[in-house]
């Protein structure tokens, strides 16, 4: 990943961890409350995965992912002035979902409960729910950022203000494993 001032996608820490563990290859976005454009826009084809600790709620996660938020909070509380970024992602595809039938077909591909996914789809209903298919890479050594007020709040995109030296990273999934997950997701949408 080569950028002077990298862009980061802010996502629930529990989701970032699942992506970097190879469990998920997509996130669903509608936009943060404080988005400048009031809707989600893909601002870069690759970006850092910034863990967000605000608004994570166990009851909004499928049972397989419940119980993990506590660990993300504990890690963050060790030193709240430092934010560790463990990887980045490349967008393979931005799929726009407009209806509940389409959303239900990809239920097994995301982290949210059916009810929460439906609520997000219906929020700002003239705008689609973006399913970003991501190829994730994990840094050999996490990036340690100094937490800044501009990194907080309900927004999707953060411009990293400090100069970073991005280290080496490797894909969290092999090409074969990623392609299997991607093809399964695409099949669900047919």
N, C-alpha and C positions, 0 to 999 in steps of 0.2 A: 504494500500500500504506500503510495507516494503522494503526499500532500504537505504543503507548508503549514497551513492552518487546517488541520483535519476537521471534518464534520463528523458528528456523532449522532446516532439515533438513540434517543432515550427510550428505554423499554424496561418493564418490570424486571428486577434483578432475578427473580425466579425463572422468568422466560429466557433471559440472557444465559443463565446457567444451563438450561435445558438445550438451548441452541449450541452452546459450546461443548456440551456433552454428546452432541450428535443425536439427541432424541427428537428434536424438531428441526424442520428446514423452512418454516415460515412463521411470520408474525402477521397479525391483522391490525390495521391502523385506520382510524377515522379522523384523527387529528386531536391535538391537545386543546384544552379549554382556552389557552392563551395563544393559539396559532394566529399569526399575522393575517393569513388569508381566510381564517375560519374553516378551513378544510385541509385535509392532508394532501401534501404534494411531495413527490419523490424529488429530493434536491440533489442527489448524487448517486452514481452507480455503485459506489462503495463507500463505506463509512465505518467508524468505530462503533462498537456495541457498548453503550454507556448504561450501566445498571442504574435503575431508578428505584428508590425505596418508598416513595410516596404512593399511596393508593393501592398497594398490594393487599388483596383480600383473599383469604383462604376459600371462602364460600363461592368465589367466582372462578375457581380453578376446578378442573376435573379431579376426581378422587386420586388418580395416579400421581398428581402433582401437589396435592395437599400435604401439609406438614413441612414443606421446604422453605416457606417464607421466614420462619424463625431463624434458620441458619443464615439466610441472607442478611437479616437484621443484625444478628450477632457479629458477623464479619464486618459489617459497616460500623458498628458501635466500637470496635477495637480502636479505630482512629477516624472519627467522622470528618476530620479536616483533610483526609486523603481519600481519593476515589481511585480504586484500582480498576483499570480497563484491561480485560484479559484477551480481547480479540476484536476482529473486525469481520465484516461481511460484504460480499458482492451480491448485487441483486441480479438474479437470473431471470425473473419475470415479475411483473406487477399485474396481478389479476384483479380486476374490478368485479366485486360481487354486489348485485343490486336486489336480489330477492332471497327469501327465506329458503326456498327449495334448493337453490344453488348452495347456500350456506350449509344446509343440513347434509349435503353430499360430501362436504369436506370436514365433517365433525371430528373424525379420528385424526385429522392432520394438524390440529391446533391444541392449545392449552386450556382454553376457556370452557366453562359449562355451556350447555345449549342455551339456557336462559340468558346468560350474559352476552353471548355472541349475538343472539337475536336482538337484545337491547341495543347493542352497539350498532348493528345494522340499521335499526329504526331511528337511532339518534341522527339528527340532521339528514332525514331520509331522502333528500334530493341528491345527496352525495353518496358515492359508492363506498363500500367497505373495501379497503385495499388489502389484498393478501400478497405480501411480499415474499417471494420464494428466494431464500438466501443460501448462498454457499459460504459457510463460516470457516474462519481461520483463527487458530489460537496462537497467541504470542508465546515464545519460549519463556519470556519473562514479562509479567504484567507491567503495563504502564501505570505509574503512580502520578496522578494529577492532584494538584492542590484544589480542594473544593472551593468554588467561587459562587457568589450569589447568583450570577448569570446562569449557572448550571442547574439551578433549582427551578421549580415551577412546572406547570402542566403544558409542556410544549414538546413537540416531537424532535426537533433538530437543535443541536447545540454546536456552535463553532468553538473549538478548543482555543483558548486564548494564549496558552503558553506554547513555546517552541518544543516540539517533541522529536525525539529520535526513535523512530519506530523500528523495533527489532525484528528478528526473523519470526516467521509464523508458519504453521503447517495446517493443512485442511483438517477439520475435525472428522470428516468422513472420507473414505477412499472414493475415487471416481465412481466405482461400481456401486458402493453403498448409497452415495448421493443420488445417482441416476435411478436406482430402484425406488427410493422414496419419492423422487420427483415424478417418475412415471406413474406411481400409485396415485399421487395427488391429481395429476392430469386426468387419469382414468376416472377418478371420482367426479370430476367436473364434466365429463361427457354426457 
